[in-house]
């Protein structure tokens, strides 16, 4: 049994490494591109970024609806069939879903394209948003079928193809965005709306590259032929229906953050027009301050949460199907440890260098932009926890509970949205989202502990240790920042970059040393690798 547990931990660490790397690289590219993009947009930068994000919020929700939680549900079903030694069912499932999801992608792409004018009006912006939304319909067309193949690899616990496809998608997307924006803004007409439209169309170009990578890995591993074989006697329709039933809760719970962002988009400008005298352009800039600008950084932070939550899902399902609740509880404990071990110090670190970090990406912030940025970064802890707990609960077939807790959070968001905007203006959407997600987080954690028998004291002790290490890092690095202030004050983008790199390296290095000394890092990289690092740095 201990050998099996070690094997599962090794699987989880390997999967976490691949997905963490791909998510981090993808999110980093998705954040770094904004530096030249923002500069080339010139005076239109904040408004362009606001429009870009408004288009992407709707697009992200359409992706969620059009895939209906299929990647995670397919991964879960494939893991179940493999555990039951029914591998042929996995290939029959993929075969059925590729046709079904291609049709679904076509339907939702048409819906987004046709209803773009109506959605643009609802957002309070109007015609400027229409071509941006319509350019994103192409991505909706092919994403559903691509997500099925990603789910297949995830269910097989082979996350390298999944990770490589994500990286390829983002690299090609960013190249297209930057080339198109430079050509339009610096060499061409200077039409910022055309540049934003090409930047959003880049999502489709990136997905084509991602699809090519996935097909390559299917062919390399000899699975491509089996996926498209016909003539099996398996009831594919039943498999399809079973998996869709599993998928519906995933779309509801998994879309919480996107739905909350869309609600912010649909209510903020319209309600602020009632409560204040700000112009429409000022409100788009404010929306950019609390939503578009912080998202580039916060999504890097919570990408690790996504990685951990999705990596542990097939293993958690496998243990639950076997009835091995002890192993399931250990996976839950390790997943939450991994989440907090990264997210707590990373969030505190970003807050500590908030102003220079913001300057690197968007130029020197005013007090409102900086305050909203810091609040949104701190909120990452709540978002990351939700994105781990929700799939965990559903991995153990507690779908109804997960949906119920999501509904509680959604009701809280709806009830609090207008009052918080009226009272706190641009801080309102962030405050209502924070409160709304705390509710399902608490309920899901209690339910998971009840089902698996998780030792809460173990999680509490580890979280306290992580918090203490983070506090030590905060105090020591804060002192160094105070001393640096006598000699070096970052101002422009370049100086701010070097300042963030220096302070970040010191903070990260200090936290890693403390994690090695306390044996906490063993949970992330494995004991053997941690022992080698302790020996190398003479920390044992």
Secondary structure, 3 states (H helix, E strand, C coil): CHHHHHHHHHHHHHHHHHHHHHHHHHHHHHHHHHHHHHHHHHHHHHHHHHHHHHHHHHHHHHHHHHHCCHHHHHHHHHHHHHHCCCHHHHHHHHHHHHHHHHHHHHHHHHHHHHHHHHHHHHCCCCHHHHHHHHHHHHHHHHHHHHHHHHHHHHHCCCCHHHHHHHHHHHHHHHHHHHHHHHHHHHHCCCCHHHHHHHHHHHHHHHHHHHHHHHHHHHHHCCCHHHHCCCCCCCCHHHHHHHHHHHHHHHHHHHCHHHHHHHHHHHHHHHHHHHHCCCCHHHHHHHHHHHHHHHHHHHHHHHHHHHHHHHHHHHHHHHHHHHCCHHHHHHHHHHHHHHHHHHHHHHHHHHHHCHHHHHHHHHCCCCHHHHHHHHHHHHHHHHHHHHHHHHHHHHHCCCHHHHHHHHHHHHHHHHHHHHHHHHHHHHHHHHHHHHHHHHHHHHHHHHHHHHHHCCCHHHHHHHHHHHHHHHHHHHHHHHHHHHHHCCCCCCCCHHHHHHHHHHHHHHHHHHHHHHHHHCCCCHHHHCHHHHHHHHHHCCCC
